[in-house]
Amino acid sequence: MKRLFEKVQAAKPFAGLPQALAGLAPNINLPPGSSAPPSHIASHPVGLQPKYLVPPIPHPCPYDHLALLITKDGLLIRQHTPGRDHTTEHPSSYVRVLWGNPVKVEEVSAAHVAEGLNWAESVVVYGIIGVLELFSGAHLLVITAKTEVGNVIDGSHTVYGVKGVIAIPLVEDKARITLNTLASKNSQLSRPSLLASTTLDTIPDPQDLETEGDRSQSPVSFDTEIQPRPAPRVQFSLDTQVKFMSPTDPSFSASQLEESQLSSAQSSSSDLSSSDPPVAQSPVAKTLADRLSFWSRLSKRTSISSPATEDAPEHAPVPPPKPFDERESLDKIIQDGKSEPAVVLDNILAVTAPPPASSEERHSELEDKIIRECVKEFARGGMYFAYNFDITRSLQHKQDQMAKSQKQHELLANLNALPTAHSDPYQAEVEGMKVSPMSEPNPTLPLWRRVDKRFWWNEWLSKPFVDAGLHSYVLPIMQGYYQVSHFVIPPDPVTHDENVLVDYIVISRRSRYRAGLRYQRRGIDDDANVANFVETETIMRVERLGVENIFAYVQLRGSIPLFWTQTGYGLKPPPLLATDRTYAQNLNVLRRHFDRTVPLYGPHTVLNLAEQHGKEGAITEGYREYMKELDSKDARYCEYDFHSETKGMKYENISKLVEAMDKTFDAQGYLWISDNTVMSQQKGVWRVNCIDCLDRTNVVQSAFARYVLNKQLGAVALLNPQGETRTETDLVFNNIWANNGDAISRAYAGTSALKGDFTRTGKRDLSGMLNDGVNSLARMYTSTFSDWFSQAVIDFLLGYRTISVFSEFLLKLQSTDPRDLIRLSKIRAEAIATSVSRVLSEGERLLSGWTLFAPEELNIKMGDKFEEKVLLLTVKALYIVSYDYTLEKVKIYTRVPLGDILGISRGAYILSPLEEASRDPVQNAGFVITWHNTNQVTRATSYSVRNSLEVPTSPVRPLTGLAATRQSAIKAGTMLTKSLSRTKVPVLSNILTNAPSAPGSQTTFAAFKVLPIDPARIRRASSFGADAEYSNTSNELGGASNCKEAADLIVGSIQRACEDIGSAQGQFVTEEDVVR
């Protein structure tokens, strides 16, 4: 691939340059017959998509400041440099995001942008997360606030955390309001004197003043050193009188209440992504709505206040009910006993948080919730990025990539395949064993091309900018944890005479494959990706005798790599192996999982911390048996029953495990770079798991990291003093690992990690156990009631599901696991392949194959029974196959010659008007194929010689005499048999008694409804490329975004096949709804 880029650049060295450098390039002659692209859009060579083009110069990093400006044509974006007056500058090109949905992003020249743009009105942000396309419109997610969390090794490699995110509607009026509000907020944060008060909850973080978005006219200085925020101080009021915060005066009007709440909301400086402003509401109703209704936060569509009396004016403000009065009325209703508590709650929810009345209102409120959840996912903490280097790969992984590139360079040099001695960028960096710890492999590629896609969380959202080739506007974001700490090792009379400063860094990278929340995503999927897979790297930097030493060590955690589930409806639900998976399937996916991770990390030592008995015993036993059957030399299995070994809160017993694994640590080693020379490398890795891979895993991994830290310090002749009192090293180490565990726990379970007191202090006490109980209850509530919507949002953000996932959520209050969608796709692909091998004649070429929803019988559009049928299109005929997915075989098929097809009608195919998802004609589309039945062939699997179902074309002579009597008896027996078997599944032999078409009819038709488009396959293909493990037989459906488009593609394929043989004359395809 690298040589391919060199050939393209050699042929057209200036074609991939951005327009800012266009003046340096000579005129390029286009090939004959090719048309030049529009002059206002950047041109690219023919044959490669813009995302694969890079300039023949070191590529710039993503821009750290972007200016946004509203225009009538779209949202203009350009680079912003703090401290410069951009109102007088005229760049050669801009990036424009057009208004509307779907989103279109393009690079336009400055000559084709309207003159008189006032960039003083622009708003500066710190990066683009991506584009969010919803029901009625699209939004651009941008970073409005960031926090500098630390540097890796040196000050030039800075890592930032996402602190503020805003969703800009791609509608001109709404976008203008959003940016004006953001600009107003930024100006207030830049001038603390405008703050209404200085109470503890309104004092801004100094980092907010530094990094909260700014205006291009008066940018905030980013070079000013901000002093650390002082510790919170409690200030007591001098007035000893108790003041009631709730209004008790009946004359306190609703308008006064709303005004006070509005001012309170403004003073709190909440961002644009926060929930709606509070309205007059009661505590009881608010609690019920928040906990029991999806349409919570007391909808603005209704009011919970009591109805106005007949004497009251029509528009007079009605005072809200008092909390005491409402509670009294609720208690009275429940105590009367006239209604069940469930009925009472339903009545309260119907008043306080009713569902929207119309689909438009429903989509509007649902979009608001989706946007809030998306913003929350990125802004709540745990998302990190860097502008000038890759944070998704460990130091050793980068060194391995550089060494591999060096070997490739040497091979090419020996073959005289390199044009010059200076063509390889690594030659100056790699000489023998000399390396640079922070060197980047492939530095001329855009940052998004260098990152590890496993940890690139906004890849799908960034797709419009990637496809447009706007490399400097693509900012990869990683989920996990990052913290830099320092500790001092005091002098020791044996080893050193002065204080030694040690930099200690923990970086956790959480995989986006099988991402989600713990009860929604367990175990492994069919692509061998496990839930909660986290790569944790510890980096230590220390100077000894003027020599810089860099140490790094990597550990893994991930769910048990088997098919298993655990329901969230209970405080301690038992984990169970999936009953719908076979022994061979589990063993196969286990092998593929380690085949994927071992080449990346080396031999694994698998440590299972789950209980060996009790509720977790079944899955532990299964894991043990499968690992024994796998018998891999690169995956050694160990068990440590954490709860049993540390019974009585004796967590110090973990030291026995560490001591027992001393030889394993020696065999694994660690990365050590001293004076830019590689002294050692890590040759193996721990893979630790419990059930959640959270609390127990974090404790054990921190113990392993501490053991390795002591070995690394010993390698440079530094001894960590051990004594009764805790040293600074203990305090810093325990704190950073406790924070790491809390961050991973919040991402996977919604609460802080259990057993955090031991990780922070090294001791386990009763207060920590009580806190664990509270966290366990919080986790149970979160996973049971609110995680399903969050999971749907995560699947949507990562590109595994389309917007239809939210319609599914509203219908079932949960969403389908993409693992199941991928599995269904593979099952359907197998059904197509099996049908092809069974029904196609020798030498008959297959054009396409699809699985479609259809009535069991022909000649009907609405029937009692529907099934998934396989539709095969060859160069000669169309095959309609009834397939048994349980037995994996063909039940019956009908072969229709293409020349006999009379026509196709396509349109809406709505089977049920009761549900919103099934009323949408775009997502419920189908078609009807009509043909002459004189030449059709129908056969079934009957386990006998007779399997042809052709209807006799000649009339049958009526029977008389004894023959007629026998025929009547046979018919009576047949009717009795049918009546007795109505409640049973019809066997294949019964099908032989039914003709496929009505007697006397010369035509037959079949109705098909397109199945929902599988977004997991389509969107994964965009990430993995054409070499993905799974590809559908019918590749043309990859361009369909809904069922209507898929139906058009299928009908178009059949029409072209009919035209190729000379049929399909006249109006062959008509637009007509199937059922509506």
Residue pairs with C-beta under 8 A, 6 or more apart in sequence:
5 52
5 54
8 16
8 45
8 47
8 48
8 53
9 16
9 56
11 45
12 28
12 45
13 25
13 56
14 21
14 22
14 24
14 25
14 26
14 28
15 25
15 28
15 43
15 44
15 45
15 53
16 44
16 45
16 53
16 54
16 55
16 56
17 24
17 25
17 55
18 42
18 55
18 93
18 107
19 42
19 92
19 93
19 107
19 109
20 91
20 92
20 93
21 55
22 92
23 92
30 36
31 46
34 46
36 43
37 43
37 44
39 109
39 111
39 112
40 108
40 109
40 111
40 112
41 106
41 107
41 108
41 109
42 50
42 93
42 107
42 109
42 469
44 50
44 53
44 469
45 53
49 467
49 469
50 467
50 468
50 469
51 466
51 467
51 468
51 469
53 469
54 444
54 445
54 446
54 449
54 471
57 444
58 443
58 444
59 444
59 445
59 446
59 471
60 471
60 472
61 387
61 388
61 447
61 472
62 127
62 387
62 447
62 471
62 472
62 473
62 474
62 475
63 79
63 80
63 127
63 387
63 472
63 473
64 126
64 127
64 387
65 79
65 80
65 81
65 82
65 124
65 125
65 126
66 77
66 78
66 79
66 80
66 124
66 125
66 126
66 127
66 128
66 142
66 473
67 77
67 78
67 79
67 80
67 86
67 119
67 122
67 123
67 124
67 216
68 75
68 76
68 77
68 122
68 123
68 124
68 125
68 142
68 168
68 179
69 75
69 76
69 77
69 117
69 118
69 119
69 121
69 122
70 76
70 121
70 172
70 175
70 176
70 179
71 96
71 113
71 114
71 117
72 114
72 172
73 96
73 98
73 99
73 114
74 96
74 97
74 98
74 99
74 170
75 96
75 97
75 99
75 140
75 168
75 170
75 175
76 94
76 95
76 96
76 113
76 117
77 94
77 95
77 96
77 97
77 128
77 473
78 86
78 91
78 94
78 95
79 91
79 472
80 86
80 122
80 124
80 216
80 219
82 214
82 219
82 220
82 221
82 222
83 219
83 221
86 119
86 122
86 216
87 118
87 119
87 120
87 216
87 217
90 110
91 110
92 109
92 110
93 107
93 108
93 109
93 110
94 107
94 108
94 110
94 113
95 105
95 106
95 107
95 108
95 470
95 473
96 105
96 106
96 107
96 108
96 113
97 103
97 104
97 105
97 131
97 140
97 170
98 104
98 105
98 106
98 170
99 170
99 171
99 172
99 175
100 137
100 138
100 170
100 171
101 133
101 134
101 136
101 137
101 138
101 170
102 133
102 138
103 131
103 133
103 138
103 140
103 170
103 464
104 464
105 131
105 464
105 465
105 467
105 468
105 470
106 468
107 468
107 469
107 470
119 216
120 215
120 216
120 217
122 215
122 216
123 179
123 182
123 183
123 186
123 213
123 215
123 216
124 213
124 214
124 215
124 216
124 219
125 142
125 143
125 144
125 166
125 213
126 142
126 143
126 144
126 145
126 146
126 160
126 211
126 213
127 142
127 143
127 146
127 385
127 475
128 140
128 141
128 142
128 143
128 462
128 465
128 473
128 474
128 475
129 141
129 142
129 143
129 165
129 378
129 458
129 461
129 462
129 475
129 477
130 140
130 141
130 458
130 460
130 461
130 462
130 463
130 464
130 465
131 138
131 139
131 140
131 141
131 461
131 462
131 463
131 464
131 465
132 138
132 139
132 140
132 141
132 167
132 370
132 371
132 374
132 461
133 803
134 367
134 370
134 371
134 803
135 363
135 366
135 367
135 803
136 363
136 364
136 367
137 169
137 170
137 171
137 367
138 169
138 170
139 167
139 168
139 169
139 170
139 371
140 167
140 168
140 170
141 165
141 166
141 167
141 168
141 374
141 375
141 378
141 461
142 165
142 166
142 168
143 162
143 164
143 165
143 475
144 164
144 165
144 166
144 182
144 212
144 213
144 271
145 162
145 163
145 164
145 208
145 211
145 212
145 213
146 160
146 161
146 162
146 163
146 164
146 211
147 160
147 161
147 163
147 207
147 211
148 158
148 159
148 160
148 161
148 207
148 211
149 159
149 160
149 161
149 384
149 482
149 483
149 484
150 158
150 159
150 482
150 483
150 484
150 505
151 157
151 158
151 159
151 484
152 159
152 389
152 391
152 438
152 484
152 505
152 539
153 437
153 438
153 503
153 539
153 541
153 550
154 438
156 388
157 386
157 388
157 389
157 438
158 386
158 387
158 388
159 384
159 385
159 386
159 391
159 482
160 384
160 385
160 386
160 387
161 381
161 383
161 384
161 482
162 378
162 379
162 383
162 384
162 385
162 477
163 207
163 208
163 211
163 379
163 381
164 212
164 213
164 271
164 379
165 273
165 375
165 378
165 379
166 178
166 182
166 271
166 272
166 273
166 375
167 178
167 272
167 273
167 371
167 374
167 375
168 175
168 178
168 179
169 175
169 178
178 272
181 272
182 213
182 272
183 213
183 215
185 212
185 213
185 269
185 271
185 272
186 212
186 213
186 214
186 215
187 194
187 215
188 194
188 195
188 269
189 204
189 208
189 209
189 212
189 269
190 209
190 212
190 214
190 218
190 220
192 204
192 209
195 202
195 204
195 267
196 202
196 266
196 267
197 267
199 235
200 232
200 233
200 234
200 235
201 268
202 267
202 268
202 269
204 269
205 229
206 226
206 227
206 228
206 229
207 226
209 220
209 226
210 220
210 222
210 224
210 226
211 222
214 220
246 322
246 323
247 257
248 322
250 319
252 319
253 317
253 319
254 280
254 305
254 317
254 318
254 319
254 320
255 317
257 280
257 320
258 279
258 280
261 277
261 278
261 279
262 277
265 277
265 278
271 379
273 371
273 372
273 375
273 376
273 379
274 372
275 297
275 372
276 297
276 300
276 368
279 298
279 300
279 303
280 303
280 304
280 305
280 320
281 298
281 304
281 320
281 352
282 304
282 320
282 321
282 323
282 326
283 323
284 323
284 326
284 327
284 330
285 298
285 304
285 326
285 348
285 351
285 352
286 298
286 352
288 345
288 348
288 349
288 352
288 353
289 295
289 296
289 297
289 298
289 349
289 352
289 353
290 296
290 297
291 785
292 345
292 349
293 349
293 352
293 353
294 789
294 810
294 813
295 353
295 354
295 355
295 356
295 365
296 353
297 353
298 304
298 352
298 353
299 353
299 354
299 356
299 365
301 354
301 356
301 357
301 361
302 351
302 352
302 354
303 318
304 320
304 321
304 351
304 352
305 318
305 319
305 320
305 321
306 318
306 321
307 318
308 314
308 316
308 318
312 318
330 344
330 348
333 339
333 344
334 341
334 344
339 347
355 362
356 362
356 364
356 365
359 916
362 810
362 916
366 806
366 810
369 789
370 793
370 796
370 806
373 789
373 790
373 793
374 793
374 797
377 790
377 793
377 794
377 797
378 458
378 477
380 746
381 743
381 746
382 479
382 480
382 481
382 743
382 746
382 747
383 457
383 477
383 478
383 479
384 391
384 477
384 478
384 479
384 480
384 482
385 391
385 475
385 476
385 477
385 478
387 447
387 475
389 438
389 440
390 398
390 440
390 447
390 450
390 451
390 452
391 478
391 482
391 507
392 451
392 452
392 454
392 455
392 456
392 476
392 478
392 509
393 401
393 451
393 452
394 507
394 535
394 537
394 552
394 554
395 437
395 537
395 539
395 550
395 552
395 671
395 673
396 552
396 554
396 671
396 681
396 682
397 452
397 600
398 439
398 440
398 441
399 435
399 671
399 678
399 681
401 441
401 442
402 426
402 429
402 430
402 435
402 439
402 441
403 430
405 424
405 426
405 441
405 442
406 426
406 430
409 418
409 424
409 426
409 427
412 418
418 424
421 427
425 443
425 444
426 441
429 435
429 436
429 439
433 677
433 678
434 676
434 677
435 673
435 676
435 677
435 678
436 676
437 550
437 673
437 676
440 450
441 450
442 449
442 450
446 471
446 472
446 474
447 471
447 474
447 475
447 476
448 456
448 459
448 462
448 466
448 471
448 474
448 476
449 471
451 476
451 478
452 509
453 459
453 1023
454 509
454 511
454 512
454 513
454 533
455 478
455 479
455 480
455 509
455 510
455 511
455 512
455 535
456 476
456 477
456 478
456 512
457 477
457 478
457 479
457 512
457 515
457 797
457 798
458 475
458 476
458 477
458 797
459 466
459 476
459 512
459 798
459 799
459 1023
460 797
460 798
460 799
460 1019
460 1022
460 1023
461 797
462 474
462 475
462 476
463 799
463 1022
465 473
465 474
466 474
478 509
478 510
479 509
479 510
479 512
479 515
479 747
480 507
480 508
480 509
480 510
480 534
480 743
480 744
480 747
481 506
481 507
481 508
481 739
481 740
481 743
481 744
482 505
482 506
482 507
482 508
483 505
483 506
483 736
483 739
483 740
484 503
484 504
484 505
485 503
485 504
485 505
485 732
485 735
485 736
486 501
486 502
486 503
486 504
486 732
487 501
487 502
487 504
487 728
487 729
487 731
487 732
487 733
488 499
488 500
488 501
488 502
488 728
489 496
489 499
489 500
489 502
489 713
489 718
489 720
489 729
490 499
490 721
491 497
491 498
491 499
492 718
492 719
492 721
494 719
495 717
495 718
495 719
496 717
496 718
500 542
500 543
500 544
500 718
501 542
501 543
502 540
502 541
502 542
502 713
502 729
503 539
503 540
503 541
503 542
504 538
504 539
504 540
504 709
504 732
504 733
504 736
505 538
505 539
505 540
505 541
506 536
506 537
506 538
506 736
506 737
506 740
507 536
507 537
507 538
507 539
508 534
508 535
508 536
508 537
508 740
508 743
508 744
509 534
509 535
509 536
509 537
510 532
510 533
510 534
510 744
510 747
511 529
511 533
511 534
511 535
512 798
513 525
513 527
513 529
513 533
514 521
514 524
514 525
514 529
514 530
514 531
514 533
514 819
515 521
515 531
515 794
515 798
516 531
516 791
516 794
516 795
517 748
517 749
517 750
517 783
517 787
517 790
517 791
517 794
518 531
518 532
518 692
518 694
518 748
518 749
518 779
518 783
519 566
519 567
519 568
519 573
519 783
519 784
519 787
520 568
520 783
520 787
520 788
520 791
520 814
520 817
521 531
521 532
521 559
521 791
521 817
522 531
522 559
522 564
522 565
522 566
522 575
523 530
523 531
523 559
523 560
523 561
523 562
523 563
523 564
523 565
523 578
524 530
524 531
524 559
524 560
524 561
524 562
524 563
524 589
524 590
524 593
525 817
525 818
525 819
525 822
526 589
526 819
526 822
526 823
526 826
527 822
527 1029
527 1030
528 561
528 589
528 592
528 593
528 595
528 596
529 593
530 558
530 559
530 560
530 561
530 593
531 558
531 559
532 557
532 558
532 559
532 692
532 693
532 694
532 744
532 748
533 556
533 557
533 558
533 559
534 556
534 557
534 558
534 693
534 744
535 554
535 555
535 556
536 554
536 555
536 556
536 557
536 701
536 740
537 552
537 553
537 554
538 552
538 553
538 705
538 708
538 709
539 550
539 551
539 552
540 550
540 551
540 552
540 709
540 712
541 548
541 549
541 550
541 551
542 549
542 551
542 713
542 716
542 718
543 549
544 716
544 717
544 718
547 674
547 675
548 674
548 675
548 676
549 672
549 673
549 674
549 675
549 715
549 716
550 671
550 672
550 673
550 674
551 670
551 671
551 672
551 712
551 715
552 670
552 671
552 682
553 670
553 671
553 682
553 705
553 708
553 712
554 601
554 682
554 685
555 685
555 686
555 688
555 701
555 704
555 705
556 597
556 601
556 604
556 685
556 686
556 687
556 688
557 687
557 688
557 689
557 693
557 697
557 701
558 687
558 689
558 693
559 689
559 693
560 608
560 610
560 619
560 623
560 689
560 691
561 589
561 590
561 593
561 594
562 577
562 586
562 589
562 590
562 619
562 622
562 623
562 626
563 577
563 578
563 581
563 585
563 586
563 589
564 575
564 576
564 577
564 578
564 619
564 622
565 575
565 576
565 578
566 573
566 574
566 575
566 576
566 691
567 573
568 780
568 783
568 784
568 787
569 784
570 780
571 776
571 777
571 780
572 615
574 615
574 616
574 618
575 615
575 616
575 618
575 619
575 691
576 618
576 619
577 586
577 618
577 619
577 622
586 622
586 626
587 626
587 629
587 630
590 626
590 627
590 630
591 630
591 632
594 604
594 630
594 632
594 634
594 635
597 604
597 687
598 604
598 634
598 635
601 684
601 685
602 634
602 668
602 682
602 683
602 684
602 685
603 633
603 634
603 635
603 636
603 683
603 684
603 685
604 634
604 635
604 636
604 684
604 685
604 686
604 687
605 636
605 638
605 661
605 664
605 668
605 684
605 685
605 686
605 687
606 627
606 635
606 636
606 637
606 638
606 687
606 689
607 638
607 639
607 640
607 686
607 687
607 688
607 689
607 700
608 620
608 623
608 624
608 637
608 638
608 639
608 640
608 689
608 690
609 640
609 641
609 642
609 688
609 689
609 690
609 696
609 697
609 700
610 616
610 619
610 620
610 623
610 641
610 642
610 689
610 690
610 691
611 617
611 620
611 641
611 642
611 643
611 644
612 620
612 621
612 639
612 641
612 644
613 641
616 691
619 691
620 639
623 637
624 637
624 639
627 635
627 637
628 637
638 661
640 657
640 700
642 690
642 696
642 699
642 700
643 696
645 653
645 654
645 656
645 657
646 653
646 654
649 764
649 765
649 769
650 764
651 699
651 755
651 758
651 763
651 764
652 762
654 699
654 700
654 703
655 703
657 700
657 703
658 703
658 704
658 707
664 684
665 704
665 707
665 708
665 711
667 683
667 684
668 682
668 683
668 684
668 685
668 686
669 680
669 681
669 682
669 683
669 684
670 680
670 682
670 708
670 711
670 712
671 678
671 680
671 681
671 682
672 678
672 679
672 680
672 712
672 715
673 679
686 701
686 704
688 697
688 700
688 701
688 704
689 697
690 696
690 697
692 748
692 749
693 748
694 741
694 744
694 745
694 748
694 749
694 753
694 754
695 741
695 745
695 753
695 754
695 755
696 755
698 737
698 740
698 741
698 744
698 745
698 753
698 755
698 759
699 741
699 755
699 758
699 759
701 737
702 733
702 734
702 737
702 738
702 741
702 759
705 733
705 737
706 733
709 720
709 733
710 720
713 719
713 720
720 727
720 729
721 727
726 761
726 762
730 762
734 759
734 760
734 761
734 762
735 760
737 759
738 753
738 756
738 759
738 760
741 753
741 756
741 759
742 752
742 753
742 756
744 753
745 751
745 752
745 753
745 754
746 752
749 779
749 782
749 783
750 778
750 779
750 782
750 783
750 787
751 775
751 778
751 779
751 782
752 775
753 759
754 772
754 775
754 776
755 764
755 768
755 772
756 768
756 771
757 763
757 764
757 765
757 767
757 768
757 771
758 764
758 768
788 809
788 813
788 814
788 815
789 809
791 814
791 815
792 801
792 805
792 806
792 808
792 809
792 815
795 801
795 805
795 815
795 818
796 802
796 803
796 805
796 806
799 1015
799 1019
799 1020
799 1022
799 1023
800 818
800 1015
800 1016
800 1019
800 1020
801 815
801 816
801 818
801 821
801 1015
801 1016
802 1013
802 1015
802 1041
804 917
804 923
804 1012
804 1015
805 815
805 816
807 916
807 917
808 815
808 816
808 917
809 815
810 916
811 915
811 917
818 1016
821 1014
821 1015
821 1016
821 1017
822 1014
822 1016
822 1017
822 1020
822 1030
824 1014
825 1014
825 1016
825 1017
825 1030
825 1032
826 1030
827 885
828 851
828 868
829 1030
829 1032
829 1033
830 888
831 851
831 868
831 870
831 883
831 885
831 888
832 849
832 850
832 851
832 870
832 872
832 1033
832 1034
833 1033
834 883
834 888
834 889
834 890
835 849
835 870
835 872
835 879
835 881
835 883
835 890
835 893
836 846
836 849
836 872
838 889
838 890
839 872
839 879
839 881
839 890
839 893
839 895
840 846
840 872
840 874
840 879
844 874
844 875
844 876
844 877
845 874
845 875
846 872
846 873
846 874
847 873
847 874
847 875
847 1053
847 1057
848 872
848 873
848 1033
848 1034
848 1036
848 1050
848 1053
849 870
849 871
849 872
849 873
849 1033
849 1034
850 870
850 871
850 1034
850 1037
850 1050
851 868
851 869
851 870
851 871
851 1011
852 868
852 869
852 870
852 871
852 926
852 1008
852 1009
852 1010
852 1011
852 1050
853 866
853 867
853 868
853 869
853 926
853 1008
853 1009
853 1010
853 1011
854 866
854 867
854 868
854 869
854 1006
854 1007
854 1008
854 1009
855 861
855 862
855 863
855 865
855 866
855 867
855 1007
856 863
856 865
856 866
856 867
856 882
857 863
857 994
858 880
858 894
858 996
858 997
858 1004
858 1005
858 1006
859 997
859 998
859 1001
859 1004
859 1005
859 1006
860 1007
861 928
861 1007
861 1074
861 1075
862 911
862 1075
866 911
867 882
868 883
868 885
868 1011
869 880
869 881
869 882
869 883
869 1008
870 879
870 881
870 883
871 878
871 879
871 880
871 881
871 1008
871 1050
872 878
872 879
872 881
873 879
873 1053
873 1054
873 1057
875 1057
875 1060
875 1061
876 897
876 898
876 1061
877 895
877 896
877 897
877 898
878 895
878 896
878 898
878 901
878 929
878 1054
879 893
879 894
879 895
879 896
880 893
880 894
880 896
880 1006
881 890
881 892
881 893
882 890
882 891
882 892
882 893
883 889
883 890
883 891
884 890
884 891
889 941
890 941
891 940
891 941
891 988
891 991
892 938
892 939
892 940
892 941
892 949
892 988
892 991
893 938
893 939
893 940
894 936
894 937
894 938
894 996
894 1006
895 936
895 937
895 938
896 929
896 931
896 936
897 935
897 936
898 1057
898 1058
898 1061
898 1063
899 1058
899 1061
899 1062
899 1063
900 931
900 932
900 933
900 934
900 935
900 936
901 929
901 930
901 931
901 1054
901 1058
901 1063
901 1064
902 930
902 931
902 932
902 1003
903 930
903 1067
903 1068
903 1069
903 1070
904 927
904 928
904 929
904 930
904 1051
904 1054
904 1055
904 1068
904 1069
904 1070
905 927
905 928
905 930
905 1069
905 1070
905 1071
905 1072
905 1074
906 925
906 926
906 927
906 928
906 1047
906 1048
906 1051
906 1069
906 1070
906 1071
906 1072
906 1074
907 921
907 925
907 926
907 927
907 1071
907 1072
907 1073
907 1074
907 1076
908 921
908 924
908 925
908 926
908 1073
908 1074
908 1075
908 1076
909 924
909 925
909 926
909 1007
909 1009
909 1010
909 1073
909 1074
909 1075
909 1076
910 918
910 919
910 921
910 924
910 1073
910 1075
910 1076
911 918
911 924
911 1009
911 1075
912 918
913 919
917 923
918 924
921 1044
921 1073
921 1076
922 1042
922 1043
922 1044
923 1012
923 1042
923 1043
923 1044
924 1009
924 1043
925 1009
925 1010
925 1042
925 1043
925 1044
925 1046
925 1047
926 1007
926 1008
926 1009
926 1010
926 1047
926 1074
927 1007
927 1008
927 1047
927 1050
927 1051
927 1074
928 1005
928 1006
928 1007
928 1008
928 1072
928 1074
929 1005
929 1006
929 1008
929 1054
930 1003
930 1004
930 1005
931 1003
931 1004
931 1005
932 1002
932 1003
933 951
933 996
933 997
933 1001
933 1002
933 1003
933 1004
934 953
934 1002
936 996
936 1004
937 948
937 950
938 948
938 949
938 950
938 996
939 947
939 948
939 949
940 947
940 949
940 988
940 991
940 992
941 947
941 988
942 988
942 989
942 991
942 992
943 988
943 989
944 989
946 992
947 992
949 991
949 992
949 994
949 995
949 996
951 995
951 996
951 997
951 999
958 964
959 967
974 993
978 990
981 990
996 1004
997 1003
997 1004
1007 1074
1007 1075
1009 1074
1010 1043
1010 1044
1010 1046
1010 1047
1010 1050
1011 1043
1012 1043
1013 1037
1013 1040
1013 1041
1013 1042
1013 1043
1013 1046
1017 1030
1017 1032
1017 1038
1018 1038
1020 1028
1021 1028
1021 1031
1021 1038
1032 1038
1036 1049
1036 1053
1037 1046
1037 1049
1037 1050
1039 1045
1039 1049
1040 1046
1040 1048
1040 1049
1051 1069
1055 1064
1055 1068
1055 1069
1058 1064
1058 1068
